[in-house]
Amino acid sequence: MADNNQANDRYNPPSTTSADFERYTFEELEIDELFWQTNQPGDSYSWRKINKTQAMNLRKRSTHNFSNKTVVYQKV
């Protein structure tokens, strides 16, 4: 949820180049969709869902199993 702090936003507005992330569970994603494990830019690698239970780390090119209820983030 967006934080509404008018005094701080007036003097220190959020960057226009910052990425917005939306929260999902792993099972909600379609196959071949990109996602991140955190909503902090630069803190995690991007992943691609390859089937119902696995995703590939796009930097390391390794495959890992994920629980359906794992919280993941997508850029919007």
C-alpha positions as CSV (number, residue, x, y, z in Angstrom):
1,M,0.0,0.0,0.0
2,A,1.3,3.5,-0.9
3,D,2.5,5.6,1.9
4,N,0.9,9.1,2.0
5,N,3.3,11.5,3.7
6,Q,2.6,14.9,2.2
7,A,5.3,16.7,4.1
8,N,8.1,14.3,3.1
9,D,6.8,13.9,-0.5
10,R,6.9,17.7,-1.0
11,Y,10.6,18.0,-0.2
12,N,11.8,14.5,-1.1
13,P,9.5,13.1,-3.9
14,P,9.9,9.4,-4.9
15,S,12.1,8.8,-7.9
16,T,10.3,8.5,-11.3
17,T,12.7,5.8,-12.3
18,S,12.0,3.6,-9.2
19,A,10.4,0.2,-9.9
20,D,7.0,-0.6,-8.4
21,F,6.4,-4.2,-7.3
22,E,3.2,-6.1,-6.9
23,R,2.9,-9.1,-4.5
24,Y,1.8,-12.6,-5.7
25,T,2.1,-16.2,-4.7
26,F,4.1,-18.6,-7.0
27,E,1.0,-20.5,-8.0
28,E,-0.7,-17.3,-9.3
29,L,2.0,-16.7,-11.9
30,E,1.7,-18.0,-15.5
31,I,4.5,-20.2,-16.9
32,D,7.3,-18.1,-18.5
33,E,6.5,-15.0,-16.4
34,L,9.3,-13.1,-14.7
35,F,9.4,-12.5,-10.9
36,W,11.7,-11.5,-8.1
37,Q,12.0,-12.9,-4.5
38,T,12.0,-9.4,-2.9
39,N,10.5,-6.1,-3.7
40,Q,13.8,-4.2,-3.2
41,P,15.4,-3.3,-6.5
42,G,19.0,-4.6,-6.8
43,D,18.6,-7.0,-3.9
44,S,17.6,-10.1,-5.8
45,Y,17.9,-11.7,-9.2
46,S,15.1,-12.2,-11.7
47,W,13.5,-15.6,-12.0
48,R,11.4,-17.2,-14.8
49,K,8.7,-19.7,-13.9
50,I,9.3,-22.8,-16.1
51,N,6.6,-25.2,-14.8
52,K,4.1,-25.5,-11.9
53,T,6.8,-26.1,-9.3
54,Q,10.1,-24.8,-10.7
55,A,11.7,-21.6,-11.8
56,M,15.0,-20.6,-13.3
57,N,17.4,-18.1,-11.9
58,L,18.2,-16.0,-15.0
59,R,21.6,-14.9,-13.8
60,K,23.0,-18.2,-12.6
61,R,21.0,-20.4,-15.1
62,S,20.1,-22.8,-12.3
63,T,16.7,-24.3,-11.6
64,H,15.0,-24.4,-8.2
65,N,11.8,-25.8,-6.7
66,F,9.3,-23.4,-5.2
67,S,6.3,-24.0,-3.0
68,N,3.0,-22.8,-4.4
69,K,2.5,-20.4,-1.4
70,T,5.9,-18.7,-1.8
71,V,5.5,-14.9,-1.9
72,V,7.1,-13.4,-5.0
73,Y,7.0,-10.0,-6.7
74,Q,6.5,-8.7,-10.2
75,K,7.3,-5.3,-11.6
76,V,4.4,-3.2,-12.7
